[in-house]
Amino acid sequence: MTPSSSGDRVAVELAEMRGEIRTGFAELNGRLDLALERTAATESDIDALQNRVAALERDRWPLPAIAAVTGVAGAATGMVALFR
């Protein structure tokens, strides 16, 4: 082996390693892009669900108030029946 052939072989190996590294980084970038897209989609789904829950909480029936009105109406009906 002459020094020039050994140097050429090292250069070829380095070029192959550079290619493999670039390919690996490209694959990682693709995976990261996919993960970012999924994260963005998940965040938008969570925001939509939070908005729906907030709307349901605003529009729910005021059950304690209805119970109080029903109790007062029952008491009034009882009082009317008692005094007749």
C-alpha positions in Angstrom: 0.0 0.0 0.0 1.2 3.4 -0.9 0.4 6.5 1.1 -1.6 7.9 -1.7 -3.9 4.9 -2.0 -4.4 4.9 1.8 -5.3 8.6 1.7 -7.7 8.0 -1.1 -9.4 5.2 0.8 -9.7 7.5 3.9 -11.2 10.2 1.7 -13.7 7.7 0.2 -14.7 6.5 3.7 -15.1 10.1 4.9 -17.3 10.9 1.9 -19.5 7.8 2.6 -19.7 8.8 6.3 -20.8 12.3 5.3 -23.5 10.9 3.1 -24.7 8.6 5.8 -24.8 11.5 8.3 -26.7 13.7 5.9 -29.2 10.9 5.2 -29.6 10.4 9.0 -30.2 14.1 9.6 -32.7 14.2 6.7 -34.6 11.3 8.3 -34.5 13.0 11.7 -35.7 16.2 10.2 -38.6 14.4 8.6 -39.5 12.7 11.9 -39.3 16.0 13.7 -41.5 17.7 11.2 -44.1 14.9 11.6 -44.0 15.2 15.4 -44.4 19.0 15.2 -47.4 18.6 12.9 -49.0 16.1 15.2 -48.3 18.3 18.2 -49.9 21.3 16.4 -53.0 19.1 15.6 -53.2 17.9 19.1 -53.0 21.5 20.5 -55.8 22.6 18.2 -57.9 19.6 19.2 -57.3 20.5 22.9 -58.2 24.2 22.2 -61.5 23.1 20.5 -62.4 20.8 23.4 -61.6 23.6 26.0 -63.9 25.9 24.0 -66.7 23.3 24.0 -66.3 22.6 27.7 -66.4 26.4 28.4 -69.6 26.7 26.3 -71.2 23.8 28.1 -70.4 25.3 31.5 -71.9 28.7 30.5 -75.0 27.1 29.1 -75.8 24.6 31.8 -78.9 24.8 33.8 -78.6 26.6 37.1 -79.7 23.6 39.1 -79.4 25.2 42.6 -81.6 28.1 41.5 -84.2 25.8 40.0 -84.2 23.7 43.2 -84.8 26.8 45.3 -87.7 28.0 43.1 -89.2 24.6 43.2 -88.9 24.5 47.0 -90.5 28.0 47.3 -93.3 27.0 44.9 -94.0 23.8 46.9 -94.0 25.7 50.2 -96.4 28.3 48.7 -98.7 25.5 47.4 -98.6 23.9 50.8 -99.5 27.2 52.5 -102.4 27.8 50.1 -103.7 24.3 50.7 -103.4 24.7 54.5 -105.4 27.9 54.6 -108.3 26.8 52.4 
